[in-house]
Amino acid sequence: MKKILKIVIAGLCFIVVTGGIYPLLSTGVGALIFPQQAKGSPIVHQDTIKGSKLLGQHFTKMDEFWGRPSASDYIGKPSGSSNDAIMSKEYKQKVEARIEKLLRAHPNRKVEEIPTDLVTESGSGFDPHISYEAIRFQKERVMQNLDISESELDQAIEASYEGTLINVTTLNSLIKK
């Protein structure tokens, strides 16, 4: 009977420590050390959360910059790429459809001008970053449809740099006031 009591007490202790104390402690320390990330790195404009700096979104309007395609269409549960082989028929069809969409939206552009990151998926499926070339490719369309000056747009682009890439979610939150 004493052995069973010791086992029950040990089990309860493990439950309290691993199910209560440890998660609270690690969450608290994480919030202290990384307060912005612990809150989801929200992009806030005029007291409204516009998105997260860590996650891309499915931008499709003509007055906003489009990010990298997502295999999961930016739906949170099934993250990751499609795992389609580059040489597969399905993958080629997806890329061709994306190219056609871009050329319809940018009639003065040529296929050779389309940056790779506008037609290929990122590994995570939620990447909010694209290259400056991808921004430059879309800049004229956005300016025409947004009624924004080039200098204002350039300032927003500059403010959206994270390293060598541009955060599309941040950029769209800055230009869509």
N, C-alpha and C positions, 0 to 999 in steps of 0.2 A: 504494500500500500504506500509506503514511504517513497519507493521508486517512482510510482505513478504520479504522486504528488509533486516530486522533483521534476519530472518530465513535463507536467502541466505548467508548473511555475516557469520552467525554462522556456517552454513554448510561448507563454504569455509575454515573458520578457522580450523574446525575439520579435514578437508581433509589435509590441510597443516601440521597441528601438527601431526596427526596420520599416514598420508601417506608419510610425508617427514622428518620433524624434528625428531620425535621419532625414526624411523628406522635408520636414519643417526647417531643419538646420541648413540643409543644402540649398533650399529655395531662398532662405533669408540671406545666406552668404552670397549667393548669386545675385540677388537683388541689390545688395550693398556694393559689390564689386563691379557689376555690369548693370546699372539701373536702366539704361536705355534699351539694351537687348532684352532684359527680363520683362519689359513692358511690350515687347514685340517690335521695337524700333518704329513707332508710328510716325507718319508724316501728317502733321497737323497744320491746317490752313484755316484761319478765321474760326478757331475753336471747333473745327470739324476734322475728324480723322479721314484722310484721303486714301490711305493705304499704309503699307509697311515698306521701309527701305530694304527689307530683306527678301521681299516677294514681288515677283512680276505680276502684272495683271493683263487681262485680255482687252487691249485697247483696239478698237476697230473704227472709231469715228475719224472723219477726214480732218478734223481740227485738233488732233492729238497725234503724238508720235507712237508708232507701233513698235512693240518689243519683239523679242525672239519668240518664235512659235513654241508652243508647249504641247507635248504628247498627250497630256491629261487635260488640255484646255484650261489650265490654271485651277482645276478643281483640286482641293486639298488632299483628299485621300490617296489616290493612286499617283504618288510623285514618281519622278524618274522619266527616263527617255522611253521611246517606243520599242527599243531593241530591234528595230528593223535594220537589216543589213543595208549598207550603202548601195550595194548592187541589186537589191531586191526591187521587184516591179512596184510593190506598194510604196516603198520609200521614194522612188523616182516619181511616181504619180503625185505624192504629197508635195514634193519640192516643185514640180511643174505647176501644180495648182497655185502654190504660193507665189511663184514667179508671175503667173498670169494675173493674179490679184494685184500684185505690186505694179505691173505694167499698165493695168487699167486705171489704177489710182494715180500713176505718174506717166501720162501718155508721151511726154517729151524725153523719156529715159529709154535706155537700151538694156537688154539682158546683161550685157557685159558689165554694166555699172552697178548692178545689184550686189550689195555686200552679202557675203555668205551668212552672216549672223541674222539676216532677215528671212532666210528660207530654211535654216537648219535649227533643230531643237537643241537646247542645252541639256547637259547630262541630268540635271535635277528636275527639269521641267518647269521651274519657277524662277529662273534667273531674271532679275530686273535690269541687267546691264546689257548695253549694246555699244558697239564701237562708234567713234566719231564719224566714220564713213557712213554708217547706217543713219545717223542723225542728219548728216549733210545730204544724203540721198532723199530724205523726206522733208527737208526744211522748206522748200518752196511750196509744197502742198499745204503744210501746216500754216505757213504765213498767209497764203491766199484764203484759207478757210477760217482763220482765227481772228483776222483783223488785228495784227500785232506788228509793231515795227521790227526791223531786222536787229536793231541794237537791243531792244527789249528781249527778243528771242535769244540773242547771243549771250546776254547777261544770265538768263535762265539756264542756258546750256552750260555756261561756265560754272554756275552754282551747283550743277547736277553731277559734276565730275567726281568720281570715286576712284582714285588711282588713275589708270589710263582709260577707263571706260566711263560711260554715262549711265546714270540710274534713270531709266525711263519713267518709273513711277514718280520719282521726285520731280523730274522735268515737267511732266504733265500736270502735277499739282501746282507748280509754279506758274505755268502759262494759262491754266484754266481757273481764273479768279472768280 
